[in-house]
Amino acid sequence: MSKYLKLSNYINFIINKLYLFLLPSIKKWEQKYYTKYSNQPLKYQPVFIIGAPRTGSTILYQTLTNQLDVLYVDNLVCRFDKTLFFGFWLSNKLFKNKAHNCFKSNHGDTTKCGLHAPSECGSFWYRWLPTDRHFIDYDDITDEMIEEIRQEITTVINYFNKPIVFKNLNMGQRLRLLQKCFPEAKFIFIKREPLFTAQSILKAKRKVGIKDDEFWSVMPRNIKELERLDSYKQIIKQIFYLEKQIIEDKNLFDGKSFLDLEYKNLGDDFDDTLNISQSFIGRKSKDIFQKADIKLTEKISLEDIEILKFKEEIDKLDWDNYNDK
């Protein structure tokens, strides 16, 4: 381990210890803001970017949060995941309305971009939700959970008078919970051609060093069934069932609550996509920001035999109606 990494780990250790020591005082300080702002009507609806993994959700998240005047959980806020309002308050004091100008990530991780870069911050949601599965049904939802999530997010939105954009793909499997918390929430559902999504998932597995047939990333409700399949069937069905669940639970919300986007529109047509997203979210552009130079390409990069296996599995499923029978 390098001296720099050792120092970084030590600093993080000290910060975490200090945070835990101060946690009761911070919570007490937050309470006056919760009392005032969480009981007011919600000024803006939270926005959630959802979909299957490897569909362009991270670059979309980075671009929207960089160019639009919205709130988002940055890496600093995520350090204070147990006290969300304090995290946003501190981040605002340090960064104001500055653009993060971060358009790179390591499978969604933007740590190398600094504290103001957008974070998925799964640890915030794991305060209430299980870590061994992602689909949440009504039996998993409690009144206390709904109240606490609604209180924290409502307070942040109302205090700063801006919507929050979240990107945590697990939330696509938790729409039943979100409907209870925010019945009028907004969702940006991003999709990609299944073949290229599958190819990207397989390559991601190999990059992080796990077996081809070892399950990776967002888990649909039938995860136990999928874990028994070979890699090609598993990946295709992972994509299929993640999207199937979103489309099924989409009916819990008003039709205007969803904006459907395609990966291919993040390339040459991205300016149009940004304008559509901006209108959907309802926020203006920031005065000063770095425009993302997005160059997305779709090309086959696996062996022909692997592509053929993926295509065979794709053809077995109904991607128009998501009927697998």
Buried (B, 14 or more C-beta within 10 A) or exposed (E): EEEEEEEEEEEEEEEEEEBEEEBEEBBEBBEEBBEEBBEEEBBBBBBBBBBBBBBBBBBBBBBBBBBBBBBBBBBBBBBBBBBBBBBBBBBBEEBEEEBBBBBEBEEBBBEEBBBBBBBBBBEBBEEBBEEEBBBBEEEBBEEEBBEBBBBBBBBBBBBBEBBBBBBBBBBBBBBBBBBBBBEEBBBBBBBBBBBBBBBBBBEBBEEEEEEBBEBBBBBBBBBEEBEEBEBBBBBBBBBBBBBBBBBEBBEEBEEEBBBEBBBBBBBEEBEEBBEBBBEBBEBEBBEEBEBBEBEBEEEEEBEEEBBEBBBEBBEEBEBEEBEEE
